[in-house]
Amino acid sequence: MTKFSDLALDPKVLSAVAEAGYETPTPIQEQAIPYALEGRDVLGIAQTGTGKTASFTLPMITLLSKGRARARMPRSLVLAPTRELAAQVAENFDTYAKNTKLTKALLIGGVSFGEQDKLIDRGVDVLIATPGRLLDHFERGKLLLTGVQIMVVDEADRMLDMGFIPDIERIFQLTPFTRQTLFFSATMAPEIERITNAFLHNPARVEVARQATASETIEQKLFSFTPSRRDRSFTEKRALLRALIESEGEACQNAIIFCNRKVDVDVVAKSLKSHGLDAAPIHGDLDQSQRTRTLDGFRDGTLRFLVASDVAARGLDIPAVSHVFNFDVPSHAEDYIHRIGRTGRAGRQGRAYTLAVPADDKYLSAITSLVKMDIPTGEVPEFSAAPERPRREQDDRKDERKEGGRSRSRGGRGRRDEAPRDTTPRETAPREAPREALRTEEPAPVVSEPVAAAEAPKPERREGERRGGERRGGERRNGRRDDEAVVGMGDHMPDFLTRSFKTS
Ligand code: AMP
């Protein structure tokens, strides 16, 4: 059996790996590290949970150990699709580079430019970034990518889902042709194949299956019920959720509770809290420091329930999550796989419970055909929608009103979750067969549901990254800089307001 010490890694990296408690490389590490150390481009087909982060971090640290960083010219670049994933890579880097003098900077939205600029100005060996924020820095003239010797693209399939591929292509073009590229994706959609053909040079292709399939370690159950009245389904689902949590007792050490819409994430978290359960929300509209605090609390066990949207919780590597509750049946079948894969990680047992009402039937049949099995039916515990603590009557009325509002405005702007769904043909091109679903934890999305053009939500390409006036600076529209604020209009200034009045 290969040991880390058999791989030609820097002794300082080996000691950090040993201190982290790892002896044997995972299959993706065993395969990818030797190629990466030879300086070859690597195309790694692997999901989160396989140890892929170390498979590029360890050789990077080894290769960068010689040489020094120059001001504003990072020597390597890691691109990750979300802030949380970028932060996770940065944590890995801290763990494995702790015995070296290498420096890093993390460029993600929601953090002030000033601090990040200072780090870049000093010169960094490793720059870890989300694509939007990286280009923001580049366009502000604060960053040169011509010194990049190693470039990593992590979770390329999610980059595709989030509409980042044009940004990735642009970033590739800004880095030297001679760079080494380590490119990771869970699946190889045609668009990803095209990028790798265009930008990777004779890559070594390494591929690993997920270590344990979802079905082996995750006990899935479906709890279906018919609400007493259609407009009470949201309230009654909250009561059922509490009853399920209660009936699980101590077995439910912690849980991620998924809702389809950001607005419901907040309401469900508040409702659990008001019933004495320790819950906090996470979604793209919350500011970064709050997201980080919430995630840290959930990771270290001080927070028991994380109520989440799909995008905010994707790819998070939190090894010990005992339960996942799908408060809503996901309307995109592939999200079911993403969600339940948050539990039963690293060989642990996990439970994934889905709450359903009759209106969810069509979504459930899409899920069962994707996972190629019926989700076993669980016995619905007795639950009462009556609040456990005396709530003011108007609280409930408010909820009911909200619910009525929801069904009326379904699909309307602002009510959908931020899960970025690009409905253009490019994004919905046929992807890998759903056959892969159970083997690969996070399969490529199947063609999205058609959304009427007028209703189609604008894909939120950069979840959270444009908040707080963080638009890409310098872009001109109708002669006006995009970053010029218009008082009272926020970012949403109608185009006609910027047109010239001249009639020439
Ligand atoms: P990743 O796929 O990079 O998200 O890693 C998944 C988990 O596996 C992380 O919690 C890592 O700390 C852990 N891990 C990485 N390499 C190894 C290894 N060689 N042996 C055991 N666990 C590992």
Boltz pocket constraint, residues with backbone or C-beta under 6 A from the ligand:
constraints:
  - pocket:
      binder: B
      contacts: [[A, 22], [A, 23], [A, 24], [A, 25], [A, 26], [A, 29], [A, 47], [A, 48], [A, 49], [A, 50], [A, 51], [A, 52], [A, 53], [A, 54], [A, 315], [A, 317], [A, 319]]
      max_distance: 6.0
